[in-house]
Amino acid sequence: MTRYSLWSLLRHARKGHEHWPRAWRSPVLRSAYDIVIVGGGGHGLATAYYLAQEFGAKKIAVLEKGWLGGGNTGRNTTIVRSGYLQDESAKIYQHGLELFETLSRKLNFNVMFSARGLLQLAHSVHDLQEQARREQACRLNGIDIEMISPERVQHMLPEINLDGRFPVMGAAYQHNAGNARHDAVAWGYARGADALGVDIVQNCEVKSMVVKKGRIEALETSHGTVKTGRVGVAVAGHSSVLAAMAGFRLPLASVPLQALVSEPIKPVLNHVVMSNGVHVYLSQSDKGELVVGAGADQYTSYAQRGSFATMDQILAPLVELFPYIARLRMLRQWAGIVDITPDRSPIISKTPVEGLFVNAGWGTGGFKATAGSGHVFASSLANNRMHPIAAPFSIDRFYSGAVIDEGSAAGVAH
């Protein structure tokens, strides 16, 4: 694997940058693997990387139906934070945030993580009380978050309208939250996993699963049959489809989550801004675009297209908060398919089929958990027992009643 550095950049510049090696191979699918990861998005690629890098697993394959990062990994709004209410949620998202902080150096690939800070606005007394409650819970879990006044919000966001239709009464501010480049995260993990011998096979669809005596034995794919005794499923909104192949159901609903992006402008927004009351989240990319996250459509669908109704509902209040946005053109809108559980928390679990593990149900919080999720899922697959951080997110909680109710924190996206 080529090590990226200033010297390698200068060396290849002399040759017109025409001879850079491929970032990862395009291997032929073998007939058998020790571990197969289904899903070549951020979670699946991170799992494969940590399996090989940290847990010494060999003969690993990642099977992706389309292209790497072509699903939710490339369709999110790139926010990384950990300010969740429940202890179990705080631990896994904080674990992911801490891994993000050193990820570029670890992978020798710039994932463009920017700890620019995140403000979650409060528009009512109820908002203030709810956010103060979450702030105290976060502090008990070692998360760097504080409540700030409207005056400080105005200082940090000079263009915001504090006294409009949605008055800003304060905000919860997480200092070390921010953004990372979604494509770069997928590519960095893919490059790192490939260098460690992982076979990453694109355009390889899983057609069915071979289950005998309650145990996974093989996968039937568009590239042929693959024998394996351990499978990790990380396919987001299509997790229910894979579970049905194995003969069980998951408590998931898949809905389109909307987003849009403006034309590029000069730097104007130094922080990530969220609002539960308006149901919007906003940040500015390195190219100058304003990236706007919206709500989920109220119907089950796999349509990855934008919704004009949702765009209208979001832009009207957003213009109230930031009047300059009225002068911008929105260039693109799209949707990602999110898989939502009844308690708005993920499923990281063994399944009724021995050897088959599932990583699903992240809803609107999948990208921020990429590193942490991949790490604990890899540990669980390698050791055939759930990592302590992952253990509370078992499927069994929906039978035992030990749910992790994150509706107040994850009911609004990112």
C-alpha positions in Angstrom: 0.0 0.0 0.0 1.4 3.4 -1.0 2.0 5.6 2.0 0.5 9.0 1.3 2.8 11.8 2.3 4.2 15.2 1.1 7.1 13.3 -0.5 5.0 10.8 -2.3 2.8 13.7 -3.6 5.9 15.6 -4.9 7.3 12.4 -6.4 4.2 11.6 -8.3 3.8 15.3 -9.4 7.0 14.9 -11.4 5.2 12.2 -13.4 2.0 14.1 -13.9 0.2 12.0 -11.2 -0.3 9.3 -13.9 1.1 6.3 -12.0 -0.6 6.3 -8.6 -1.5 2.7 -7.7 -5.1 1.7 -7.2 -6.4 2.4 -3.7 -7.8 -1.2 -3.4 -7.9 -4.3 -5.5 -10.8 -5.8 -7.5 -10.4 -9.4 -6.4 -12.3 -12.5 -7.7 -14.6 -13.9 -5.1 -13.2 -17.1 -3.6 -15.3 -20.1 -2.7 -14.9 -19.9 1.0 -14.0 -17.3 3.7 -13.7 -17.4 7.5 -15.8 -14.3 7.9 -18.0 -12.5 5.3 -19.3 -8.9 5.8 -22.4 -8.1 3.7 -22.5 -4.4 3.0 -19.7 -2.2 1.6 -20.7 1.0 3.3 -18.9 2.7 6.2 -20.0 0.2 8.9 -19.2 -2.9 6.8 -15.8 -1.6 5.7 -14.9 -0.4 9.2 -15.8 -3.8 10.5 -13.6 -5.6 8.0 -10.7 -3.2 8.7 -10.8 -3.7 12.5 -11.2 -7.5 12.1 -8.0 -7.7 10.2 -6.0 -4.9 11.9 -6.9 -5.4 15.5 -8.3 -8.9 15.9 -6.0 -10.7 13.5 -8.8 -12.3 11.5 -7.9 -13.9 8.1 -9.8 -14.8 5.0 -12.3 -11.9 5.2 -14.6 -10.8 2.4 -16.8 -7.7 2.0 -19.7 -8.1 -0.4 -21.3 -5.0 -1.8 -24.4 -5.1 -4.0 -23.4 -1.8 -5.8 -20.3 0.3 -5.3 -18.4 1.2 -2.1 -20.1 3.9 -0.1 -23.0 4.1 -2.7 -25.7 3.7 -0.1 -26.3 5.7 3.1 -22.6 6.4 3.5 -22.6 8.7 0.5 -26.1 10.1 1.3 -25.8 11.5 4.8 -24.9 15.0 6.1 -21.5 14.0 7.6 -22.2 15.1 11.2 -20.2 13.4 14.0 -21.4 13.9 17.6 -22.1 11.9 20.8 -24.6 14.0 22.8 -27.1 11.3 23.4 -29.3 10.9 26.5 -29.1 7.2 27.4 -25.8 5.8 28.9 -25.6 3.0 26.3 -26.0 5.4 23.4 -23.5 7.9 24.9 -20.9 5.2 25.2 -21.0 3.9 21.6 -21.3 7.3 20.0 -18.5 8.7 22.2 -16.4 5.6 21.3 -16.9 6.5 17.6 -16.1 10.1 18.1 -12.8 9.3 19.8 -11.8 7.0 17.0 -12.7 9.7 14.5 -10.3 12.1 16.1 -7.3 10.0 15.2 -8.7 8.2 12.1 -6.8 10.1 9.4 -3.5 9.2 11.0 -4.5 5.6 11.7 -5.6 5.0 8.1 -3.0 7.3 6.4 -5.9 8.8 4.6 -7.4 12.2 5.2 -11.0 11.7 6.3 -11.3 15.5 6.8 -12.6 15.3 10.4 -13.2 18.8 11.6 -14.1 19.3 15.3 -15.8 22.6 14.7 -18.3 22.2 17.5 -22.1 21.7 17.4 -24.9 23.9 18.6 -28.3 22.4 19.3 -30.7 25.3 19.5 -33.5 25.7 22.0 -36.6 27.6 20.9 -38.8 27.1 24.0 -38.7 26.5 27.8 -39.3 22.8 27.1 -36.4 22.7 24.7 -34.1 24.3 27.4 -35.2 21.8 30.0 -34.8 18.8 27.8 -31.3 19.9 26.7 -30.3 20.7 30.2 -31.3 17.2 31.2 -29.3 15.7 28.3 -26.3 18.0 29.1 -26.2 16.5 32.7 -26.5 13.0 31.4 -23.7 13.6 28.9 -21.4 15.1 31.5 -21.8 12.0 33.7 -20.6 10.0 30.7 -17.5 12.2 30.1 -18.9 14.1 27.1 -17.8 17.7 26.6 -21.1 19.6 26.3 -22.5 22.8 28.0 -25.5 25.0 27.9 -24.9 28.5 26.4 -26.9 31.7 26.4 -28.6 33.4 23.4 -25.9 36.1 23.5 -23.1 33.5 23.1 -25.1 31.9 20.3 -25.3 35.2 18.6 -21.5 35.7 19.0 -20.8 32.2 17.5 -23.4 32.6 14.7 -23.5 36.3 13.9 -26.0 35.8 11.0 -28.6 34.0 13.1 -32.0 35.7 13.8 -32.6 35.2 17.5 -36.0 36.9 17.6 -37.9 35.6 14.7 -40.8 33.1 14.4 -38.5 30.6 16.1 -36.8 32.5 19.0 -33.5 31.2 20.1 -33.4 30.9 23.9 -30.1 29.2 24.2 -28.3 26.1 23.0 -26.4 23.0 24.0 -22.9 23.2 22.7 -20.7 20.1 22.2 -17.1 21.4 21.7 -15.5 18.4 20.0 -18.4 17.4 17.6 -18.2 18.3 13.9 -18.0 16.8 10.5 -16.0 14.3 8.5 -16.0 13.6 4.7 -18.4 10.7 4.2 -16.7 9.3 1.0 -13.3 9.6 2.5 -14.3 7.6 5.5 -15.5 4.7 3.3 -12.4 5.0 1.0 -10.0 5.1 3.9 -11.4 2.0 5.5 -11.6 0.2 2.2 -7.9 1.1 1.4 -6.8 0.0 4.9 -8.8 -3.3 4.8 -7.5 -4.2 1.3 -3.9 -3.6 2.4 -4.5 -6.1 5.2 -5.7 -8.8 2.8 -9.5 -8.3 2.9 -11.3 -9.1 -0.4 -13.7 -6.3 -1.2 -16.0 -7.5 -4.0 -18.3 -4.9 -5.6 -21.4 -5.5 -7.7 -21.9 -8.7 -5.7 -25.5 -9.2 -4.5 -26.4 -11.7 -1.9 -29.4 -13.7 -3.4 -30.0 -16.1 -0.5 -28.5 -17.7 2.6 -27.9 -21.4 3.2 -29.0 -22.2 6.7 -28.8 -25.8 8.0 -29.7 -26.9 11.5 -30.0 -23.3 12.6 -26.5 -22.4 11.5 -25.3 -20.2 8.6 -23.2 -22.3 6.1 -23.1 -20.4 2.9 -24.3 -17.4 0.8 -25.6 -17.6 -2.7 -24.4 -14.5 -4.5 -24.5 -13.1 -8.1 -20.8 -14.2 -8.2 -21.5 -17.7 -7.0 -21.7 -19.6 -3.8 -19.5 -18.6 -0.8 -19.0 -21.0 2.1 -18.6 -19.4 5.5 -19.4 -20.0 9.1 -19.7 -16.4 10.2 -21.5 -13.5 8.6 -21.9 -9.9 9.6 -24.8 -8.0 8.0 -24.4 -4.2 7.7 -26.8 -3.1 5.0 -28.8 -0.4 6.8 -32.3 0.0 5.2 -32.1 -3.4 3.6 -31.4 -5.4 6.8 -34.9 -6.7 6.9 -34.4 -8.2 3.4 -31.3 -10.1 4.5 -33.0 -11.2 7.7 -35.9 -12.6 5.7 -33.5 -14.7 3.7 -32.3 -16.3 7.0 -35.8 -16.9 8.2 -36.4 -14.3 10.9 -37.8 -10.8 11.2 -36.2 -7.6 12.5 -38.2 -4.8 14.2 -37.3 -2.2 11.6 -39.1 0.2 9.4 -37.2 1.7 6.4 -38.1 5.3 5.4 -36.4 8.0 3.2 -34.5 10.7 5.1 -34.3 13.9 3.2 -31.3 16.2 2.6 -30.3 19.0 0.2 -27.3 21.2 -0.6 -26.9 24.8 -1.7 -24.6 26.5 -4.2 -21.1 27.2 -2.8 -20.6 30.4 -1.0 -17.7 32.0 1.0 -17.2 30.7 4.5 -20.1 31.9 6.7 -20.9 29.0 9.1 -18.1 27.9 11.4 -20.2 25.4 13.4 -22.7 22.6 13.0 -26.2 23.9 13.9 -29.2 21.7 14.9 -32.7 22.5 15.8 -35.2 19.9 17.2 -38.0 22.5 17.1 -37.6 23.2 13.4 -36.3 19.7 12.7 -33.3 20.8 10.7 -29.5 20.6 10.8 -27.0 22.7 8.9 -23.3 22.9 8.2 -21.0 24.2 5.6 -18.8 21.9 3.6 -15.2 22.6 2.7 -16.3 23.4 -0.9 -18.6 26.2 0.5 -21.9 24.4 0.1 -24.5 24.6 2.9 -25.5 21.1 3.7 -29.1 20.9 5.0 -30.5 17.8 6.7 -34.3 17.5 6.9 -36.8 15.1 8.3 -37.9 11.6 7.3 -40.8 11.0 5.0 -43.8 9.5 6.8 -44.0 6.4 4.7 -42.1 3.2 4.2 -40.1 3.3 1.0 -36.7 2.5 -0.7 -36.9 5.6 -3.0 -33.7 7.5 -2.8 -35.1 10.7 -4.3 -35.9 14.0 -2.7 -39.3 15.2 -1.5 -40.5 18.7 -2.4 -42.9 18.7 0.5 -40.1 18.1 3.0 -37.9 20.7 1.3 -40.6 23.3 1.6 -41.3 22.4 5.3 -37.6 22.8 6.1 -36.5 25.9 4.1 -39.3 28.1 5.4 -38.2 28.0 9.0 -34.5 27.8 8.0 -34.8 31.2 6.3 -36.4 32.6 9.5 -33.3 31.5 11.4 -30.7 32.5 8.7 -32.3 35.1 6.4 -29.4 35.1 4.0 -30.3 31.6 2.9 -33.3 33.1 1.0 -30.8 34.4 -1.6 -29.2 31.0 -2.3 -30.1 28.4 -4.9 -30.4 24.8 -3.7 -28.5 22.6 -6.2 -29.4 19.1 -5.2 -31.8 17.2 -3.0 -31.8 13.5 -2.2 -32.8 10.8 0.3 -31.1 8.1 2.2 -32.9 5.0 3.4 -32.8 4.8 7.2 -33.8 1.8 9.2 -35.6 2.7 12.4 -36.3 0.6 15.5 -39.1 1.1 18.0 -36.8 2.6 20.6 -34.7 4.6 18.0 -31.5 2.7 19.0 -29.5 0.4 16.8 -29.3 -3.4 16.8 -25.8 -4.9 17.2 -26.5 -8.5 17.9 -26.3 -12.2 17.4 -29.4 -13.5 15.6 -31.5 -16.7 15.9 -29.2 -18.2 13.2 -25.9 -19.3 14.7 -22.9 -17.5 13.1 -25.1 -14.7 11.7 -24.7 -11.3 13.3 -26.5 -8.1 12.4 -25.6 -4.4 12.7 -28.7 -2.4 11.8 -31.3 0.0 13.0 -29.1 3.1 13.2 -31.9 5.3 11.9 -30.6 8.8 11.5 -27.4 8.3 13.5 -25.4 5.9 11.3 -22.6 8.0 10.0 -21.4 9.4 13.3 -21.2 5.8 14.7 -19.2 4.4 11.7 -15.9 4.0 13.5 -17.3 2.9 16.9 -19.9 0.6 15.4 -17.3 -1.1 13.1 -14.9 -1.6 16.0 -17.4 -3.2 18.4 -19.0 -5.2 15.7 -15.6 -6.5 14.6 -14.8 -7.5 18.2 -18.1 -9.3 18.4 -17.6 -11.3 15.2 -14.0 -12.2 16.0 -14.7 -13.4 19.5 -18.2 -14.9 18.9 -19.5 -12.8 21.8 -20.8 -9.3 21.9 -18.5 -6.5 22.9 -19.5 -4.9 26.2 -20.5 -1.6 24.4 -22.5 -3.5 21.9 -24.2 -6.0 24.3 -27.1 -3.7 25.4 -28.2 -3.3 21.7 -29.2 -7.0 21.4 -32.4 -8.0 19.5 -33.4 -9.6 22.8 -34.2 -6.3 24.4 -37.4 -6.1 22.4 -38.6 -9.3 24.2 -37.2 -8.5 27.6 -38.3 -4.9 27.7 -34.8 -3.5 28.4 -35.2 -1.0 25.5 -32.8 2.0 25.1 -35.3 4.8 24.5 -33.5 7.4 22.5 -36.6 9.0 20.9 -35.8 12.3 22.5 -32.3 12.4 21.1 -32.6 10.5 17.9 -36.2 11.4 16.9 -34.6 14.4 15.1 -31.9 13.5 12.7 -28.2 14.0 13.5 
